[in-house]
Amino acid sequence: MKQISYDSAVQLIYQYTDKLAKEGKLNKKEDNFSIVLPFEHHQALIVEVGTDDNGDRKVSFKVMEKDFVMKKVKNTVLNVFEGA
């Protein structure tokens, strides 16, 4: 099975973030967002970008050994987001 380095995985996430920004789906300087990069054996790298308790922008990465991604609930949004 192919293996990639942590740095290569982070680079894939940055490339995907840039793609979303170019498509107008994401404002990477203002939006709070998470991106999950799933791998085989339920492994994942998760990036979370948002405002911390001090109001500063923060980027954090989580390496997950056991990550499970559910199917999207179609035609449904959470009621906690205004204008969603």
N, C-alpha and C positions, 0 to 999 in steps of 0.2 A: 504494500500500500504506500502511496506517495506521502511524503512528509514535507511540511514547509516550516520555516522558522517563524517565531513570534513576530519579528520585524517584517517579514513578508506578509503575514496576515494583517498586521496593522496597515501596511501599505495598501492592501486590497480594500480595507475599510475606507481609507482616505480617498482612494480613487472612486469608490462608490458614492461617498459623500459629495465629491466634486461633481459627479454625474447628476445626482439629485438636484444640486444647486443650479447647474446649467439648464436643467429641465424646468426650473421654477417650482419644484416641489418642496424645496427646503431653503431657508435662509440660514446658512451655517453660522453666521455671526450673531443672530438674534434668537432663533428657535431653540427650544429645549427638545432634545430628541435622543433616541437610542437606536443603534444599529446592531443587529445580531448576525454574526457570520458563523453559520453552523458547519460542522465537520462530521465525519463518520464517527460512530461509537458514541453519539450524543455529546460530543465535545463542541464547545463554542467559544468564540471571543466576542464579548459585548462591549461596545463603547457607549458611554452615556455623556451627553453634553448638556449643560444647563447652568443655572445660577445657583451658587452656594449660599449659605446663611448670611454671608457678608455682602451679597449682591455682586460678587465677582463671577466671571465665566469660568467654569471648571470642566475639564475633560478627564474622565476616568475609564479605565479598562478593567474588565473582569475576565479571567480565564476560567471557564467552567468545564469540569470533568464530566458532569452529568446534567445536560440541558435538554429539555423536552419542549418542542414548539407545537402548540395546538393549531388546529385548522382555524382559519379566520371565520368569525361569525358573520355571515353575509347579510347585507342590507341592515346592519345594526351598528349604532355608535353608542358610546357611553354618555350618560346624561350629565356628566361632571364638566364637560367642555362646552362653553358658550359658543354658538355658531358652528358647531361641529358638523 
